Amino acid sequence: MLLPHTAIFLPFATEAFTICCTLCTFEANVATTILGVIYGAWLPLHLLFLRGLGADYQDILHIDMNNAGVGYVVFLFVVILFTDTGCYYFGSKFGKNKLAPTVSPKKTVEGSLGGMFCALIGAFIVGYFIHFGFWHSLIMGLLGTVFAQIGDLCESLIKRDAGVKDSGDLLPGHGGFLDRTDSYMFTIPVLYYYLKCFVLSCGCCFCCIDFSSIIKGVVDVIGF
């Protein structure tokens, strides 16, 4: 049902493939092809799944626009936006210690921590309006900001390995689609599966255990 709509993510898959095209061995070509499909299409495709959570889902053009998926998507975008903003601000103002100098020399530990702090603020704000509890907002905020930064570093690593500065020229001045969306690549599926397994689950299997309640209980026992 969703397969025809993977064409939406064609630019991402194309750039993920082309930035590695300098590798010419058979094994490298196979790996690059698989990377283009998984990294450029399958991962961002989860945005449609995230949007459809709790919806009366018929197809991509017929979704209940009032379902909870809207709030989940807003949560995702706010966390990543606050992460990027916090990383830039705190990194430019207070950055001294390099986070990953061989992969992305401009990123700093201070910027990363500042991005996490801002992301948690955004997570609690949006979480309040979409009726998330404290622990779900905290955990999803942390997951979102951590994987957003991992996605950024992974995309930088791919470009460095391919020996290119920008992932593509489809967005002049922005470095390509992947440079604008790298923070979303891992964050989208991570938040989707967290919501699917721990927030919207029926609690009937191990994968549906409410770990936020467990963590809260451990913290209460320790006395923090």
TORBA-976384 format. One record per residue (C-alpha): residue number from 1; z, x, y. Coordinates in Angstrom, 2 decimals. Each point is the difference from the previous one (the first is absolute). Layout:
# residues N
> NUM|Z|X|Y
...
//
This chain:
# residues 224
> 1|0.00|0.00|0.00
> 2|0.90|2.80|2.41
> 3|-2.63|2.46|-1.20
> 4|-2.72|-0.99|2.50
> 5|2.44|0.49|2.84
> 6|0.57|3.67|-0.84
> 7|-3.07|0.55|2.19
> 8|2.39|-0.34|2.94
> 9|1.36|3.41|-0.89
> 10|-3.38|1.69|-0.47
> 11|0.38|2.22|3.10
> 12|3.28|1.40|-1.33
> 13|-1.44|0.67|-3.44
> 14|-3.08|1.60|1.53
> 15|2.02|2.39|2.15
> 16|2.36|0.85|-2.84
> 17|-3.05|1.00|-2.02
> 18|-1.94|1.88|2.67
> 19|2.84|2.22|1.24
> 20|0.16|1.54|-3.50
> 21|-3.75|0.31|-0.52
> 22|0.09|3.77|0.55
> 23|1.49|0.39|-3.49
> 24|-2.98|0.39|-2.31
> 25|1.32|0.43|-3.54
> 26|-0.34|-2.85|-2.47
> 27|3.76|-0.39|-0.38
> 28|0.46|-0.04|3.77
> 29|-2.72|-2.62|0.41
> 30|1.62|-2.26|-2.60
> 31|3.42|0.44|1.60
> 32|-1.45|-0.68|3.46
> 33|-1.68|-3.19|-1.20
> 34|3.24|-1.27|-1.53
> 35|1.87|0.98|3.17
> 36|-2.43|-1.96|2.13
> 37|0.49|-3.16|-2.06
> 38|3.79|0.21|-0.29
> 39|0.91|1.45|3.39
> 40|-2.69|-1.67|2.05
> 41|-0.20|-3.44|-1.63
> 42|2.70|-0.85|-2.56
> 43|2.98|1.05|2.14
> 44|-0.97|-1.83|3.23
> 45|-1.14|-3.00|-2.06
> 46|3.69|-0.78|-0.44
> 47|0.02|-1.21|3.60
> 48|-1.76|-3.14|-1.26
> 49|2.61|-0.38|-2.73
> 50|2.79|0.51|2.53
> 51|-1.50|-2.64|2.29
> 52|-0.30|-2.41|-2.90
> 53|3.63|0.21|-1.16
> 54|1.43|-3.49|-0.11
> 55|-3.31|-1.59|0.93
> 56|-1.92|-2.85|-1.53
> 57|-2.66|2.52|-0.89
> 58|-3.53|-1.18|-0.78
> 59|-2.12|2.83|1.37
> 60|-0.04|2.37|2.96
> 61|-1.44|-2.65|2.33
> 62|2.39|-2.77|-1.08
> 63|3.59|1.12|0.42
> 64|2.94|-1.97|1.32
> 65|0.42|1.68|3.39
> 66|3.65|-1.06|0.23
> 67|1.22|1.85|-3.08
> 68|2.48|2.86|-0.01
> 69|-2.75|2.58|-0.44
> 70|-0.62|-0.03|3.74
> 71|3.54|1.23|0.62
> 72|-0.35|2.70|-2.65
> 73|-3.18|1.31|1.62
> 74|1.66|-0.01|3.43
> 75|2.94|1.91|-1.51
> 76|-2.40|2.59|-1.42
> 77|-1.87|0.54|3.26
> 78|3.14|0.16|2.13
> 79|1.68|2.57|-2.28
> 80|-3.07|2.25|0.02
> 81|-0.58|-0.43|3.73
> 82|3.62|0.89|0.76
> 83|-0.23|2.94|-2.42
> 84|-3.07|1.45|1.70
> 85|1.44|-0.58|3.47
> 86|3.37|1.50|-0.90
> 87|-1.55|3.01|-1.70
> 88|-2.16|0.73|3.02
> 89|2.74|-0.48|2.59
> 90|2.83|1.84|-1.73
> 91|-2.36|2.68|-1.29
> 92|-1.41|0.74|3.46
> 93|3.41|-0.09|1.68
> 94|2.29|1.62|-2.54
> 95|-2.24|1.45|-2.72
> 96|0.88|3.57|-1.01
> 97|0.04|0.18|-3.81
> 98|-3.35|-0.40|-1.75
> 99|-0.13|-2.71|-2.64
> 100|-3.04|1.23|-1.95
> 101|-1.53|2.95|1.86
> 102|-2.75|0.73|-2.52
> 103|-1.15|-3.62|-0.15
> 104|0.59|-1.33|3.52
> 105|1.36|2.65|2.40
> 106|0.77|-2.46|2.81
> 107|2.38|-2.19|-1.99
> 108|3.71|0.78|0.32
> 109|3.20|-0.95|-1.78
> 110|1.40|-1.40|3.24
> 111|-3.08|-2.17|0.44
> 112|0.25|-1.25|-3.57
> 113|3.67|-0.97|0.40
> 114|-0.75|-1.64|3.34
> 115|-2.77|-2.01|-1.64
> 116|2.40|-1.15|-2.70
> 117|2.55|-1.06|2.60
> 118|-2.55|-2.03|1.97
> 119|-1.43|-1.52|-3.19
> 120|3.43|-1.26|-1.04
> 121|0.46|-1.62|3.40
> 122|-3.33|-1.79|-0.43
> 123|0.86|-0.95|-3.58
> 124|3.29|-1.62|1.02
> 125|-1.63|-1.87|2.87
> 126|-2.82|-1.46|-2.08
> 127|2.30|-0.44|-3.01
> 128|2.28|-2.20|2.08
> 129|-2.83|-2.34|0.97
> 130|-1.45|-0.29|-3.51
> 131|3.47|-0.45|-1.51
> 132|0.35|3.26|-1.89
> 133|3.53|1.06|-0.83
> 134|1.44|3.23|1.35
> 135|-0.58|1.98|-3.19
> 136|-3.57|-1.14|-0.55
> 137|-0.84|0.84|3.62
> 138|1.63|3.41|-0.37
> 139|-1.68|0.87|-3.30
> 140|-3.43|-1.29|1.02
> 141|0.28|1.77|3.35
> 142|0.80|3.29|-1.72
> 143|-2.75|-0.45|-2.58
> 144|-2.48|-0.90|2.71
> 145|0.70|2.96|2.28
> 146|0.27|2.55|-2.83
> 147|-3.27|-1.00|-1.66
> 148|-1.73|-0.33|3.37
> 149|0.77|3.64|0.70
> 150|-0.93|1.02|-3.55
> 151|-3.34|-1.76|0.45
> 152|-0.59|1.86|3.25
> 153|0.73|3.35|-1.65
> 154|-2.16|-0.80|-3.04
> 155|-2.98|-0.82|2.19
> 156|0.52|3.25|1.91
> 157|0.15|1.86|-3.32
> 158|-3.26|-1.58|-1.16
> 159|-1.76|0.98|3.23
> 160|1.40|3.54|-0.13
> 161|-1.11|0.40|-3.61
> 162|-3.49|-1.23|0.93
> 163|-0.13|2.27|3.05
> 164|-0.66|-2.77|2.54
> 165|1.78|-0.95|3.20
> 166|-0.78|-3.74|-0.01
> 167|-0.36|-2.35|-2.94
> 168|-3.16|-1.54|1.43
> 169|-1.98|-0.87|3.12
> 170|0.04|-3.80|-0.24
> 171|2.68|-0.11|2.73
> 172|-0.96|2.63|2.59
> 173|3.03|1.56|1.62
> 174|2.38|-1.33|-2.66
> 175|-0.90|2.25|-2.92
> 176|-1.27|-2.77|-2.27
> 177|1.44|-3.05|-1.73
> 178|2.29|2.01|-2.24
> 179|1.57|1.80|2.96
> 180|0.91|-3.38|1.49
> 181|1.22|-1.59|-3.23
> 182|1.43|2.84|-2.10
> 183|3.56|-1.20|0.60
> 184|-0.83|-3.33|-1.64
> 185|-1.54|1.30|-3.22
> 186|3.20|0.43|-2.01
> 187|2.24|-2.25|2.07
> 188|-1.93|-3.21|-0.71
> 189|0.26|0.10|-3.82
> 190|3.60|1.31|0.10
> 191|1.19|-2.90|2.16
> 192|-2.05|-2.47|-2.00
> 193|1.53|1.03|-3.32
> 194|3.49|0.15|1.48
> 195|-0.38|-3.55|1.28
> 196|-1.55|-1.14|-3.26
> 197|2.67|1.55|-2.24
> 198|3.21|-0.06|2.04
> 199|-0.28|-2.66|2.72
> 200|-2.14|-2.76|-1.50
> 201|0.86|0.62|-3.66
> 202|1.60|-2.42|-2.43
> 203|2.48|2.65|-1.17
> 204|-0.98|-0.47|-3.67
> 205|-0.91|3.60|-0.84
> 206|0.98|3.56|0.75
> 207|-2.72|0.36|2.61
> 208|1.47|-2.98|1.84
> 209|3.52|1.40|0.44
> 210|1.27|-0.43|3.55
> 211|0.72|3.63|0.76
> 212|1.07|-0.80|3.56
> 213|3.03|-1.85|-1.42
> 214|0.76|2.94|-2.27
> 215|-0.15|2.46|2.90
> 216|2.22|-2.25|2.10
> 217|2.53|-0.14|-2.84
> 218|0.02|3.79|-0.36
> 219|0.50|0.43|3.74
> 220|2.88|-2.49|-0.05
> 221|1.66|1.86|-2.89
> 222|-0.38|3.38|1.69
> 223|1.40|-1.50|3.19
> 224|-2.71|1.04|2.46
//
